[in-house]
């Protein structure tokens, strides 16, 4: 029995080209802080030798499918509890902080203790305006920056996730599970914060990322699905309903 897979698509196939994924910021407020996502590529490496890892097709294929989102702020926080045992975040930078304390609280939150996965591992969330959209089935997987070395590792792990951006465009956040709350979290502006991997209908198609317009149709659709996570436990069950009201075209590349 022939079980080989033909990864070659004819030119008449509408899916013969790359998968186009659009990215946009949900707000223009402070937009200069949020750099465009970048493809994970290590260009300044040794390519002279034919057997160099920088020239390995497998390495190049892997790197080309990941996009990096950078940290927009300098943050130095610790974890503590008040005299009643209530958990809270401590801005270790104090008056030297690059982010005003009042503004830091708008983007960085400590998840309610009853929602932590483990009683000794606090969870924090950094809200971001990054959003992705596609006009064909594309799944986004958010994961940690495994290819970037940190001399001082973070005291925990990223809370990743996977969902279809074609029917569920939503702002991303950096969610972090604090395994060692006695150690501070130090983030630097411009450092890799997390990776995004995009999967289409097959492994043979490359991904191209373009900046997308926030069209009235896209804004109206996002308003239609926004906030559902606050009212139901399994938002994945809403994908079919969302798809039924979704306009055919939501991705308009920005000129």
Residue pairs with C-beta under 8 A, 6 or more apart in sequence:
7 202
7 203
7 204
8 204
9 15
9 16
9 204
10 16
15 136
15 200
15 201
15 202
15 205
17 205
18 205
18 206
18 207
18 208
19 134
19 136
19 138
19 198
19 200
19 205
19 206
19 207
19 208
20 134
20 135
20 208
20 210
20 251
20 253
21 132
21 133
21 134
21 138
21 165
21 198
21 207
21 208
21 209
21 210
22 132
22 133
22 134
22 209
22 210
22 211
22 212
22 251
22 252
22 253
23 36
23 37
23 130
23 131
23 132
23 133
23 209
23 210
23 211
23 212
24 131
24 133
24 211
24 212
24 213
24 214
24 254
25 31
25 34
25 129
25 130
25 131
26 129
26 130
26 131
26 171
26 214
26 222
27 129
30 72
31 129
33 72
33 73
33 189
34 72
34 128
34 129
34 130
35 70
35 72
35 190
36 211
37 67
37 68
37 69
37 130
37 196
37 209
38 67
38 68
38 70
39 63
39 64
39 66
39 67
39 68
39 209
40 63
40 66
40 67
40 68
40 147
40 195
41 63
41 64
42 54
42 63
42 147
45 52
45 53
45 54
46 52
46 54
47 54
47 55
49 55
53 59
63 147
64 206
64 207
65 197
65 198
65 206
65 207
66 147
66 195
66 196
66 197
67 195
67 196
67 197
67 198
67 207
67 209
68 145
68 148
68 192
68 193
68 194
68 195
68 196
69 128
69 130
69 172
69 192
69 193
69 194
69 195
69 196
70 189
70 190
70 191
70 192
70 193
71 174
71 187
71 188
71 189
71 190
71 191
71 192
71 193
72 128
72 189
73 98
73 99
73 104
73 107
73 187
73 189
74 93
74 97
74 98
74 99
74 187
74 188
74 189
75 93
75 99
75 104
75 108
75 126
75 185
75 186
75 187
76 91
76 92
76 93
76 97
76 184
76 185
76 186
76 187
77 89
77 90
77 91
77 92
77 108
77 124
77 184
77 185
78 89
78 90
78 92
78 184
78 185
79 87
79 88
79 89
79 90
79 122
79 178
79 181
79 182
80 87
80 88
80 89
80 90
81 87
81 88
82 88
87 110
87 113
87 122
88 110
89 108
89 110
89 124
91 97
91 101
91 104
92 184
97 104
98 189
99 107
106 127
107 126
107 127
107 128
108 124
108 125
108 126
108 127
109 124
109 125
109 127
110 122
110 123
110 124
111 122
111 123
111 124
111 125
111 175
113 119
113 122
115 123
116 122
116 123
117 123
117 177
118 177
120 181
121 156
121 177
121 178
121 179
121 181
122 177
122 178
122 181
123 159
123 175
123 176
123 177
123 178
124 175
124 176
124 178
124 185
125 173
125 174
125 175
125 176
126 173
126 174
126 175
126 176
126 193
127 171
127 173
128 171
128 172
128 173
128 174
129 171
130 171
130 172
131 169
131 170
131 171
131 172
131 222
132 140
132 165
132 169
132 172
132 196
132 198
133 165
133 166
133 169
133 212
133 218
133 250
133 251
134 165
134 166
134 198
134 251
135 166
135 248
135 249
135 250
135 251
136 166
136 200
136 201
137 164
137 166
137 200
137 201
138 164
138 165
138 166
138 198
138 199
138 200
139 162
139 163
139 164
139 165
139 198
139 199
140 162
140 163
140 164
140 165
140 196
140 197
140 198
141 160
141 161
141 162
141 196
141 197
141 198
141 199
142 158
142 160
142 161
142 162
142 172
142 194
142 195
142 196
143 158
143 160
143 194
143 195
143 197
144 157
144 158
144 160
144 194
144 195
145 192
145 193
145 194
145 195
146 195
147 195
148 191
148 192
152 186
154 176
154 185
155 178
155 179
155 180
155 181
155 183
155 184
155 185
156 176
156 177
156 178
156 179
156 180
156 185
157 176
157 177
157 179
158 174
158 175
158 176
158 177
158 194
159 175
159 176
159 177
160 194
163 170
163 236
164 239
165 198
166 246
166 250
167 239
167 242
167 243
167 246
168 225
168 235
168 239
168 242
169 218
169 221
169 222
169 250
170 222
170 225
170 226
172 196
174 193
174 194
176 185
178 185
187 193
198 207
200 207
210 253
210 254
211 253
211 254
212 218
212 251
212 252
212 253
212 254
213 252
213 253
213 254
215 250
215 252
217 247
217 249
217 250
218 250
218 252
221 245
221 246
221 247
221 250
224 242
224 245
225 238
225 242
228 235
228 238
229 235
232 238
